[in-house]
Amino acid sequence: MALSGIQIFKYLPKTNCGKCKFPTCLAFAMKLAAKQASLDDCPDASNEAKEILGAASEPPIRLIKIGTGEDLYKVGEEAVMFRHEKTFYNPCGFSRMIKDTDSTDNIKLIISNLNDFVYERVGQHLKVDIIYIKNESGDKDKFVNTVKLVQAGIKRPLILDSSNIDNLKAALDICADKKPLIYAANEDNYETMTALAKEKGCSLVVTSIQGGLEALSVLTEKITGLGFKDIVLDPASKSLSSLVQELTQIRRAAIKKSFKPLGFPVIIFSGRYSDGDRLLEANISAIGVSKYASIIVMNDTSREIMIPLFAMRQNIYTDPQKPMQVEEKIYKIGEANEDSPVLITTNFSLTYFIVAGEVENSKVPSWLVVANVEGLSVLTAWAAGKFTPEKITKLVKESGIESMVKHRKLIIPGYVAVLSGGIESKLPDWKIQVGPREASGIINFLKNYAA
């Protein structure tokens, strides 16, 4: 049962030392009770406190790791129902299904496409995260050979799926050191599958043959009773509507009720409900992103399907309290020289990448000066008093741009044209030019500027 902040406070040192980065032990206790801090943040916690409060301070959804080293992928460890309450931490992983009944040439083509497809958006490099290998044939040799082929062709975490325990063992003999996720334990085989997962140090998917969350929670209790907790849930919902309901119920039970038997990440298979319709599969995957799926297994991960899903996931899993930012500095775009135009903008990632992209597309070599306004867009920063003539003047003088160009012309965003007079009064040697209001106008603006 979850402890209240006052109950947790009784076990803390009560020194108010601030080492946990909270002003008082009571404030820290309240954060622990809300699952918004870790007991590890208190270096003076006694062994008794660690023993008693350890479970109370655990995140309601267990952290699960798939893979190792650079290929490690984390899911779970979420603490809130809605991102505005705090944030979501570990983005759901997109997984590509590969069946051992596929031809070797087709598998190689899938692997080649996955290796070639890395999508950059606002400074992040996005790709399909996990490879799912299904023993569709039921044949041990085909399964093992497919695992070998995938391992040789691509470096990604793996999920191994076989209803035959001997086939799984044979596959794990060649890749257990990569710590794949194993699919799946059920009422009939959970003891054997749990023993295998323990032996190999892998995480385990749990699904119920009987169906329903009650049966699933009974099964996870049996498995955790065997001393194993690295579990991923497959609710195996019977329809798309029940999938949405059960994903929400699992999350609510874990977060709001601290119901341990459902306090695990969830895997879904969007192809189960799409009947071969690739656009419907994409829409189901989008539902999974927004409704708490931790791993989404897909049959189609082509570029046109994945790019919108990447953008959606990135938006949902960005901390709403910490805007994405780029470094304050001068960015050289193209072969910029002493005659090249100088533009200024803010360090909100989306603003920077859109502006930089339009400047690059103009084919006019330019200097882009980026101001640190704590990750705000141009208009928001101006309204908040962070993008001001004083700020711009200081940046121009301290950035070194004056030594990089022989002209004295600065292009400011059109939406803050009102700043031009104030900047000119503080930078009398510079001519302030008002650029376009929208980034889409940058190309024509710079081409005319260069002409």
QUIDAKA-V234514 format. One record per residue. N is the residue number from 1. RES is the residue in one letter. BURIAL is # if it has 16 or more other C-alpha atoms within 10 Angstrom, else .. Layout:
((N/RES/BURIAL) (N/RES/BURIAL))
This chain:
((1/M/.) (2/A/#) (3/L/#) (4/S/.) (5/G/#) (6/I/.) (7/Q/.) (8/I/#) (9/F/#) (10/K/.) (11/Y/#) (12/L/#) (13/P/.) (14/K/.) (15/T/.) (16/N/#) (17/C/.) (18/G/.) (19/K/.) (20/C/#) (21/K/.) (22/F/#) (23/P/.) (24/T/.) (25/C/#) (26/L/#) (27/A/#) (28/F/#) (29/A/#) (30/M/#) (31/K/#) (32/L/#) (33/A/#) (34/A/#) (35/K/#) (36/Q/#) (37/A/#) (38/S/#) (39/L/#) (40/D/.) (41/D/.) (42/C/#) (43/P/.) (44/D/#) (45/A/#) (46/S/.) (47/N/.) (48/E/.) (49/A/#) (50/K/#) (51/E/.) (52/I/.) (53/L/#) (54/G/.) (55/A/.) (56/A/#) (57/S/#) (58/E/#) (59/P/#) (60/P/#) (61/I/#) (62/R/#) (63/L/#) (64/I/#) (65/K/#) (66/I/#) (67/G/#) (68/T/.) (69/G/.) (70/E/.) (71/D/.) (72/L/#) (73/Y/#) (74/K/#) (75/V/#) (76/G/#) (77/E/#) (78/E/#) (79/A/#) (80/V/#) (81/M/#) (82/F/.) (83/R/#) (84/H/.) (85/E/.) (86/K/.) (87/T/#) (88/F/#) (89/Y/#) (90/N/#) (91/P/#) (92/C/#) (93/G/#) (94/F/#) (95/S/#) (96/R/#) (97/M/#) (98/I/#) (99/K/#) (100/D/#) (101/T/#) (102/D/.) (103/S/.) (104/T/.) (105/D/.) (106/N/.) (107/I/#) (108/K/#) (109/L/.) (110/I/#) (111/I/#) (112/S/.) (113/N/.) (114/L/#) (115/N/.) (116/D/.) (117/F/#) (118/V/.) (119/Y/#) (120/E/.) (121/R/#) (122/V/#) (123/G/.) (124/Q/.) (125/H/.) (126/L/#) (127/K/#) (128/V/#) (129/D/#) (130/I/#) (131/I/#) (132/Y/#) (133/I/#) (134/K/#) (135/N/#) (136/E/#) (137/S/.) (138/G/.) (139/D/.) (140/K/#) (141/D/.) (142/K/#) (143/F/#) (144/V/#) (145/N/.) (146/T/#) (147/V/#) (148/K/.) (149/L/.) (150/V/#) (151/Q/#) (152/A/.) (153/G/#) (154/I/.) (155/K/#) (156/R/#) (157/P/#) (158/L/#) (159/I/#) (160/L/#) (161/D/#) (162/S/#) (163/S/.) (164/N/.) (165/I/#) (166/D/.) (167/N/#) (168/L/#) (169/K/#) (170/A/.) (171/A/#) (172/L/#) (173/D/.) (174/I/.) (175/C/#) (176/A/#) (177/D/.) (178/K/#) (179/K/#) (180/P/#) (181/L/#) (182/I/#) (183/Y/#) (184/A/#) (185/A/#) (186/N/#) (187/E/#) (188/D/.) (189/N/.) (190/Y/#) (191/E/.) (192/T/.) (193/M/#) (194/T/#) (195/A/.) (196/L/#) (197/A/#) (198/K/#) (199/E/.) (200/K/#) (201/G/#) (202/C/#) (203/S/#) (204/L/#) (205/V/#) (206/V/#) (207/T/#) (208/S/#) (209/I/.) (210/Q/.) (211/G/.) (212/G/#) (213/L/#) (214/E/.) (215/A/#) (216/L/#) (217/S/#) (218/V/.) (219/L/#) (220/T/#) (221/E/#) (222/K/.) (223/I/#) (224/T/.) (225/G/.) (226/L/.) (227/G/.) (228/F/#) (229/K/#) (230/D/#) (231/I/#) (232/V/#) (233/L/#) (234/D/#) (235/P/#) (236/A/#) (237/S/#) (238/K/.) (239/S/.) (240/L/.) (241/S/.) (242/S/.) (243/L/#) (244/V/#) (245/Q/.) (246/E/#) (247/L/#) (248/T/#) (249/Q/.) (250/I/#) (251/R/#) (252/R/#) (253/A/#) (254/A/#) (255/I/#) (256/K/.) (257/K/.) (258/S/#) (259/F/#) (260/K/#) (261/P/#) (262/L/#) (263/G/#) (264/F/#) (265/P/#) (266/V/#) (267/I/#) (268/I/#) (269/F/#) (270/S/#) (271/G/#) (272/R/#) (273/Y/#) (274/S/#) (275/D/.) (276/G/.) (277/D/.) (278/R/#) (279/L/.) (280/L/.) (281/E/#) (282/A/#) (283/N/.) (284/I/#) (285/S/#) (286/A/#) (287/I/#) (288/G/#) (289/V/#) (290/S/.) (291/K/#) (292/Y/#) (293/A/#) (294/S/#) (295/I/#) (296/I/#) (297/V/#) (298/M/#) (299/N/#) (300/D/#) (301/T/#) (302/S/.) (303/R/.) (304/E/.) (305/I/#) (306/M/#) (307/I/#) (308/P/.) (309/L/#) (310/F/#) (311/A/.) (312/M/.) (313/R/#) (314/Q/#) (315/N/.) (316/I/#) (317/Y/#) (318/T/#) (319/D/#) (320/P/.) (321/Q/.) (322/K/.) (323/P/#) (324/M/#) (325/Q/#) (326/V/#) (327/E/.) (328/E/#) (329/K/#) (330/I/#) (331/Y/#) (332/K/#) (333/I/#) (334/G/.) (335/E/.) (336/A/#) (337/N/.) (338/E/.) (339/D/.) (340/S/#) (341/P/#) (342/V/#) (343/L/#) (344/I/#) (345/T/#) (346/T/#) (347/N/#) (348/F/#) (349/S/#) (350/L/#) (351/T/#) (352/Y/#) (353/F/#) (354/I/.) (355/V/#) (356/A/#) (357/G/#) (358/E/#) (359/V/#) (360/E/#) (361/N/.) (362/S/#) (363/K/.) (364/V/#) (365/P/#) (366/S/#) (367/W/#) (368/L/#) (369/V/#) (370/V/#) (371/A/#) (372/N/#) (373/V/#) (374/E/#) (375/G/#) (376/L/#) (377/S/#) (378/V/#) (379/L/.) (380/T/.) (381/A/#) (382/W/#) (383/A/.) (384/A/.) (385/G/.) (386/K/#) (387/F/#) (388/T/#) (389/P/#) (390/E/.) (391/K/.) (392/I/#) (393/T/#) (394/K/.) (395/L/#) (396/V/#) (397/K/.) (398/E/.) (399/S/#) (400/G/.) (401/I/#) (402/E/.) (403/S/.) (404/M/.) (405/V/#) (406/K/.) (407/H/#) (408/R/#) (409/K/#) (410/L/#) (411/I/#) (412/I/#) (413/P/#) (414/G/#) (415/Y/.) (416/V/#) (417/A/#) (418/V/.) (419/L/#) (420/S/#) (421/G/.) (422/G/.) (423/I/#) (424/E/#) (425/S/.) (426/K/.) (427/L/#) (428/P/.) (429/D/.) (430/W/.) (431/K/#) (432/I/#) (433/Q/#) (434/V/#) (435/G/#) (436/P/#) (437/R/.) (438/E/.) (439/A/#) (440/S/.) (441/G/.) (442/I/#) (443/I/#) (444/N/.) (445/F/#) (446/L/#) (447/K/.) (448/N/.) (449/Y/.) (450/A/.) (451/A/.))
